[in-house]
Amino acid sequence: MTKQVEKKVFVGTPFPDSMMDAQKSFSESNKMVEENDTFKQFLKVNDLENKKTAMVVFGPENFMYWYGVITDGDIEVPKGLMKFELPKAEVAEEVIENSNPVFFDLPLNSVLPEFIKKVAESGVEVYENMGDSPVPYIVEDMDLDNKKLTQTLYVKVSE
């Protein structure tokens, strides 16, 4: 279940955990990003229109939710969007076939614990408090062309 990944760059918009709605999802935040003209133009210019990504960056007490797209290598980020560099690392991944963007509107408190449990059951050591990890990242990357969702838990930084 683990593999090595190269450095990646996430481009999008971060939201504090307080922006989560009553259903424990970020569906309104996602919609706001999807409707952002700068984001739409960025996707078009970089041929990323069929990719969508959500990322959770955990802290000891809370988390930040990011919505946007993940890319390989360095990319120019337009004003109005932010970038977050993810390190070269060992990760645990699960691929879900026949998925669709509605996944990003599901409650985080149902989606993330299920994935973390699968990772732990596979023998990968998982922090009880994800914010204590030196790489406190979970990335959910959707390939709309192939209807595949890849869930990725960062395990440790690679040299």
URWOFEN-V699411 format. One record per pair of residues at least 24 apart in sequence whose ideal C-beta (glycine too) atoms are under 8 Angstrom apart, sorted by the first residue. I is the first residue (numbers start at 1). J is the second residue. Records with the same first field share a line. If there is no record, write none. Layout:
BEGIN
I = J / J
END
This chain:
BEGIN
1 = 92 / 93 / 94 / 119 / 122 / 123 / 124
2 = 90 / 91 / 92 / 93 / 124 / 155
3 = 90 / 91 / 93
4 = 88 / 89 / 90 / 91 / 158
5 = 88 / 89 / 91 / 152
6 = 72 / 88
7 = 73 / 85 / 86 / 87 / 88
8 = 70 / 71 / 72 / 85 / 86 / 139
9 = 70 / 71 / 72 / 73 / 74 / 75 / 83 / 84 / 85 / 86
10 = 53 / 55 / 66 / 68 / 69 / 70 / 71 / 83 / 84 / 85 / 86 / 139
11 = 42 / 68 / 69 / 70 / 71 / 75 / 77 / 81 / 82 / 83
12 = 39 / 53 / 55 / 66 / 67 / 68 / 69 / 81 / 82
13 = 39 / 66 / 67 / 68 / 81 / 82
14 = 57 / 64 / 65 / 66 / 82 / 84
15 = 64 / 65 / 66 / 67
16 = 62 / 64 / 65
17 = 62 / 63 / 64 / 65
19 = 65
20 = 65 / 108
23 = 107
24 = 107 / 108 / 109 / 110
25 = 105 / 106 / 107 / 108
26 = 54 / 65 / 67 / 104 / 105 / 108
27 = 104 / 105
29 = 65 / 67
30 = 54 / 67 / 104 / 105
33 = 67 / 68
36 = 80
38 = 78 / 79 / 80 / 81
39 = 68 / 80 / 81
41 = 78
42 = 69 / 77 / 78 / 81
43 = 69
46 = 71 / 75
50 = 143 / 144 / 145
51 = 141 / 142 / 143 / 144
52 = 101 / 104 / 141 / 142 / 144
53 = 139 / 140 / 141 / 142
54 = 104 / 139 / 140
55 = 84 / 137 / 138 / 139 / 140
56 = 108 / 112 / 137 / 138
57 = 84 / 136 / 137
58 = 129 / 130 / 131 / 133 / 136 / 137 / 138
59 = 131 / 136
60 = 129 / 131 / 132
61 = 131
62 = 131
63 = 130 / 131
65 = 108
67 = 104
70 = 139 / 141
86 = 137 / 139 / 154
87 = 135 / 154 / 157 / 158
88 = 157 / 158 / 159
89 = 135 / 154 / 155 / 156 / 157 / 158
90 = 154 / 155 / 156 / 157 / 158
91 = 152 / 153 / 154 / 155
92 = 119 / 122 / 124 / 152 / 153 / 155
93 = 150 / 151 / 152 / 153
94 = 118 / 119 / 150 / 151
95 = 148 / 149 / 150 / 151
96 = 148 / 149 / 150 / 151
97 = 147 / 148
98 = 147
99 = 142 / 147 / 148 / 149
100 = 142 / 144 / 147
101 = 142 / 144
103 = 140 / 142 / 149
104 = 140 / 142
111 = 140
112 = 138
115 = 151 / 153
116 = 153
119 = 153
124 = 153 / 155
125 = 155
126 = 153
END
